[in-house]
Amino acid sequence: MYIDSANEKEIVEAFEYGIIKGVTTNPTILLKEKKERLKQIESILRINNTTLFVQILGDTSKEMMNDALFILNNFSKDNLILKIPITLEGLKVIKQLRNEKKEVKILGTVIYSANQGIAAGIAGVDFVAPYVNRMLVNSIDAYLEISKMKEYFSNHEINCQIMGASFKNANQVSEALISGADTVTVPLDILKQFASNDLAIHAVEVFNQHGKELNNINKMGNE
């Protein structure tokens, strides 16, 4: 599971729960912090020496490739994974990176269909990120599309992880994972929804209250 945020306080808190493997970002998320792009990337990479996913910018394959090289020239490849949109221009960039920089890890992003995900897997990406809630809003069965990708990757021995993204609530996260997503990336509020439960919190409060009463009985017995 990954945290989908560029806010350093949120990232630090998310790592405290012990279930986060890294950080995903996109231009919209970075823009919210009102800080220079490279400085944000540098700051996030310092947190727990984390793995960071950074989206490549550009309308054409040339623009995207130039931005990819710009990012790679400024940061170590060890903890950096490039997010490349799965469009025709994006596929050209993936091909070029696979030919020239095989060691670079790539996530295929902006995926709204199994077709896109399968194309990305064939192209050689390491991850694909289907946009679950955005698909559902557009009357696309996101969970069926995820299961199709999973089946194709399994049948053809394609080593590509499905990372569910774009969630509105914790139930969508569970459904994506059950449908075949290998992992997910979520904002902090949905991470908290997913990993906790109001009934569980209430049960703990009752147990703790009973524990205090039990301690009082023990103290009375020792007097």
Secondary structure as the mmCIF struct_conf table of DSSP 4:
data_model
#
loop_
_struct_conf.conf_type_id
_struct_conf.id
_struct_conf.beg_label_comp_id
_struct_conf.beg_label_asym_id
_struct_conf.beg_label_seq_id
_struct_conf.end_label_comp_id
_struct_conf.end_label_asym_id
_struct_conf.end_label_seq_id
STRN STRN1 TYR A 2 ASP A 4
HELX_RH_AL_P HELX_RH_AL_P1 GLU A 8 GLU A 16
TURN_TY1_P TURN_TY1_P1 TYR A 17 GLY A 18
STRN STRN2 GLY A 22 THR A 24
HELX_RH_AL_P HELX_RH_AL_P2 PRO A 27 LYS A 32
TURN_TY1_P TURN_TY1_P2 GLU A 33 LYS A 34
BEND BEND1 LYS A 35 LYS A 35
HELX_RH_AL_P HELX_RH_AL_P3 ARG A 37 ARG A 46
HELX_RH_3T_P HELX_RH_3T_P1 ILE A 47 ASN A 49
STRN STRN3 THR A 51 GLN A 55
BEND BEND2 ASP A 59 THR A 60
HELX_RH_AL_P HELX_RH_AL_P4 SER A 61 ASN A 74
BEND BEND3 PHE A 75 PHE A 75
BEND BEND4 LYS A 77 LYS A 77
TURN_TY1_P TURN_TY1_P3 ASP A 78 ASN A 79
STRN STRN4 LEU A 80 PRO A 85
BEND BEND5 THR A 87 THR A 87
HELX_RH_AL_P HELX_RH_AL_P5 LEU A 88 GLU A 100
TURN_TY1_P TURN_TY1_P4 LYS A 102 GLU A 103
BEND BEND6 VAL A 104 VAL A 104
STRN STRN5 LYS A 105 ILE A 111
BEND BEND7 SER A 113 SER A 113
HELX_RH_AL_P HELX_RH_AL_P6 ALA A 114 ALA A 123
TURN_TY1_P TURN_TY1_P5 GLY A 124 GLY A 124
BEND BEND8 ASP A 126 ASP A 126
STRN STRN6 PHE A 127 PRO A 130
STRN STRN7 TYR A 131 TYR A 131
HELX_RH_AL_P HELX_RH_AL_P7 VAL A 132 VAL A 137
TURN_TY1_P TURN_TY1_P6 ASN A 138 SER A 139
HELX_RH_AL_P HELX_RH_AL_P8 ALA A 142 ASN A 155
TURN_TY1_P TURN_TY1_P7 HIS A 156 GLU A 157
STRN STRN8 GLN A 161 GLY A 164
STRN STRN9 ALA A 165 ALA A 165
BEND BEND9 LYS A 168 ASN A 169
HELX_RH_AL_P HELX_RH_AL_P9 ALA A 170 SER A 179
TURN_TY1_P TURN_TY1_P8 GLY A 180 GLY A 180
BEND BEND10 ASP A 182 ASP A 182
STRN STRN10 THR A 183 VAL A 186
HELX_RH_AL_P HELX_RH_AL_P10 LEU A 188 ALA A 195
HELX_RH_AL_P HELX_RH_AL_P11 ASP A 198 ASN A 222
#
